[in-house]
Amino acid sequence: MNAKISENGFFYCGCSMKGVFQPGDFLHVTPVTLTALRLGDIIVFRDPAENKRLKRIAHRIVAIDKNRKISTRGDNNLASDTIDITKDILIGRVDRFERNGKLHCVAYGYRGLFRAYHMRLRLVAYRKLIRLFRLCYAALRNSRFLTLIWNPKLQEISFDTPTGKRIKYLHCGKTVMIKEGRKIILKKRPYDLLVDN
């Protein structure tokens, strides 16, 4: 999301445009007017809320209304920015970026919008899958079904510490869970399904 100023452009740092830029990429920015901007362009603008206007943001244009009001959003963000893009805060359009000494072109226009839409779809699907996995995992843990079909040999080592009794569970010589009293300090999945809390 942020870009740090340099002599000929900006060094990108942040994660809102991950997939297009990586932290450390050098963004080549071309100064443009507001009327020259199109849907899908990636622009760099100042954050008007920041003191001294040092914070730069690189995001994609996702909407331009009939009054030329521009809405932007990072490709990895679910919500659009609330900043109104004006000529005072606009720095320019990112045409190329440099990574590891090689120049790369930026997808802009409808091709850029399609790429942003695809990345947003992936992000939403990923979050829904994670939520579904958590529900399934919780149901599996509560049912104790896994203990019927998978029974690895866990070695239990208990010892006394100044804070109380500590139990380590090992599988093939690797620690998979540590319990101190009733508190679980470390747990690795799926072994937490096998050990009673």
Sequence and secondary structure as in RCSB ss.txt:
>XXXX:A:sequence
MNAKISENGFFYCGCSMKGVFQPGDFLHVTPVTLTALRLGDIIVFRDPAENKRLKRIAHRIVAIDKNRKISTRGD
NNLASDTIDITKDILIGRVDRFERNGKLHCVAYGYRGLFRAYHMRLRLVAYRKLIRLFRLCYAALRNSRFLTLIW
NPKLQEISFDTPTGKRIKYLHCGKTVMIKEGRKIILKKRPYDLLVDN
>XXXX:A:secstr
 EEEE SSSEEEESSTTBTTB TT EEEEE   GGG  TT EEEEE TTSGGG  EEEEEEEEE TT  EEEE T
T SS       TTTEEEEEEEEEETTEEEE   HHHHHHHHHHHHHHHHHHHHHHHHHHHHHHHHHHHTTHHHH 
    EEEEEEETTEEEEEEEETTEEEEEEETTEEEEE TTGGGTS  
